Amino acid sequence: MGFFRGFVAPFRGAIFVSRQRLWHLVVLPVLMNIALAGAAAWAAARYWGQELADRAIGSEALASLLFVAVTGLGAIVMFVILQPLLGAISNDILAERVERKVLGETPRPPFFASAGRAMGHAILKLVLYALAFVTGLGLSAVTAGIGGVVGVALGALFLAYDGFDFPLSRRSVGFWAKWRYLALHPAQTIGYGLGATVFYLIPLALVVAPPLTAVGATLVFLETEHRRAKNKKGKGRVDETSPLRDGQG
């Protein structure tokens, strides 16, 4: 149940935005994503054009196909890594509006404390992204296909982190406590990561996927917390599955 709920979450995000007529909050992040996608494609094309220029790669058709493939992959990797930083504010505004639609109100941490925490988390996340990228390249160099599988799995995991980051940050959850939340809901995390990956791979959906998947993650988080609170037995009992058990701040 958790896997399916997580998998369909990105698509539910699109439906929710449409039904609640929140498309005006999607316009700005989409325009920024279009600019980022174009810049990432240009940078990847320039890099791989220079890298492949002096290499003998069979026929001209094969060389062109390889150039298009590595340029597209490079552009997608850069987009996925940089988009959370570029669209953090606009996607957070959209996610907050979703919470208000569902709950009527939402937590609001102090601005400067929240901004400082977000910056620190972003830096730590980029470090993890870099380590994952190097790991994937290393495995690809010494194994047949395993590096690609590991890369896709890590990419899906990071998409899950980026999605649930919005509701968790709004509740002042710490960096490692966010990962703890994902680990304590493995089926939901895996399902959401796969669903978001599929969403991103839909043609032309790349630029609209980030805000819509953020909405989907917010909806799933609210539902999970509602179920947790409903099933909790006894006042004052410590809930091991709650992201707020520890790690605030």
N, C-alpha and C positions, 0 to 999 in steps of 0.2 A: 504493500500500500504506500509506504513512504517513497519507494523507488518511482512508482508511477506518478505520484503527486509531484515529486521533484522533476521528473522528465517533462511533464506537460506544463510546468510552471512558466517557462519562457513564452509559450504560446498563449497561455492564459493572460499573461501580461499584456499582449497585444489586444486580446478581446476586452480586457478591463479598460484599457485606455480608450478603446473605441466606444464602448458602452457608456463610459463616464464623460465622454467628450473632453478628453485631456490632451488632444493632439496639439493644441497650441503650446503645451509645455515640452513637446517633442521636437518642435521646429528648430530651436537653437542648437540642441545637441546633435541633431541630424546634419545641420549645416556645418558644424565644427567637425563632425565625423567625415563628411565628404571632403573637406579641406585636408584633414589628416590622412585619409586614404589616398588622396592624390599625391600628397607629399611623400608618403611611405612608398608608393609605387614608383615615383620618380627617383627617390634615393636608392631603392633596390635595383631598378633598371640601370642606373649609372654605375653602381658597384659591380653588378654581375656582368655588365657590358665590358668593363675593364678586366675583370677576372677571366672571362672566357675568350677575350679577344685573341690572345696568343696561344690558345690551346687547340690542338688538332682533334676535332670531334666528328669524324666520319664525314657524312654528307652535310650540305648546307641546311637541308630540311631538318635533320636531327639536331643540328646546332641551334636552329631557331626554336625548335620545340623545347629543348633543354633550357634555353634562355627564358622563354615564357614561363616554364614551370618553376624555375628557381626564383625568378622575379616575383611571380605571384605568391609563392610561399614566403619569401622574405618580406614582402609588403604586408601579408596577413600577420606574420609574427610581430613586426614592428607596430602594427595597428593595435593588436591585442595587448601588447605591453604598454604602449603609450596612451591608449584611449582612457583607461581609468583615471589617469592624472589630468588629462584635458577635460574630460566630461564629469569630473567628480562633483562639482558644484551644481551643475544643471541637473544631473541625474539624481542627486540628493534632494533637490527641491521637488522633483517629480515623485520620488519615493515617499517624501514627507507628506505630499498632498494625498497620496494613496492611503497612507495611514490615517489621515484625517477623514477621508471618505469612509474608511472601514470602522475606525474606533471613535471618531468624533474629536479626538485629541491625540497628541503624541508628545513623548519626552523631548525637551529642548535643553541640551547641555550648554554651559557657558560658551560663548563664541570663541574667545581666545584660547581657552583650554581645549576646546574641540578642534580648532584649527591646528594648534600645536601637536595634538595627538594624531590628527590625520596626516600631517607632514611626516612625523616620525614613522608612522605605520607605512606610508608610501615608500619611504627610503628602505625600510626593512623588507618590504615586498619586492622592490626592485632588486635587492640583493639576492633574494630567493629565486626570482625569475632568472637572474644571470646564472646562478648556480645550476638551475634546472636546464637552462639552455646549453651550458657547457657539458653537463652530464649527457644530454641527448646527443650532442655532436660526438662526444667521446664514444658512446655506445654504438653510434652509427658507423664510426670508423673501424671498430673491431668486431662488429657482429652484423649479421645479415637480417635487417628488418627490425631487430629488437629496439634499436635506438628510435626508430619512427614510432613504434607502439608506445614506448615510454614517453616520448615527446607529446603524443596525442593525449595520453592519460594525465600527464602533468598539466597540459594546457586546459583540459577539462576541469581539473582540480582548481586551478587558478581562476577559471571563469566562475566556479562556485564561490570561491572566496570573494571575488569582486562583487558578485550579486548580493550575498548575505552581509557584506561589509556595511551596507547602508543602514539597515535596521539595527545591527549590532552596535555600530558607532553611535547611533542616536541614543543608545542606552549606556554609553561610556564604557563599553567592553574593551578590555585590553587586547593587544595584538595576538598574544599566544592563546588567550581565552577564545578568540574568534576561531582559531584553528581547532581548539578543543570542542567548540560547538559543532563544527563540521564532523569531527571524529566521533562525537557522541550520536550523530544522526547519519550513519554511513549510507544507508539505502537512499535517504533523501539527498545527500550530497552527491552520490554517484549518479543518481537519476537526473538531478539538476545539471550536473556537469555534462552529461551526455546530451540532454535536451538542448542546453545552450550551445554545445558544439554543432549539433544538427541545425539549429536556428542560424548560427553564423555561416554555415555552408550553403544556405539557400541563396541562389543567385540574386545579387543586388540587395540582400538583406543585411549585409555587413554594417552599413551605416545606420540602420534603424535598430539593430539588435541590442546594442548596449543599454539604451534607456528602457526598452521593453522587457529585457531579461531582468533588469533591476526591479521593475514593477512586479514581475513574476516571483522573484525571490522574496520581496517584501510580503506578498500575499501568503506565500508558503510559510514564512517565518511567523506571521501573525496567527495563522491556523495552527501551527505546531505549538506555539506558546499557549494558545487557547485550550488545546487538548491537554497540554501538560498541567495547566492550572485546574482544569476540570477533573482530571484523574488524580490529582494530588490528594492524599489522604492525611487528615490530621493537621491542625494548625501548627506552624513553626517547624514542620518537618523539612529537612534539608533535601532539596531536589538535585540529584547528581547530574541530571540532564539539562539543567538550566544554565545558560551562559552567564547569568548574573550571580551564580553561586560564589564565584571569586573572579578575579581578573578585572575588576572595574578600574577605571582610571587610566 
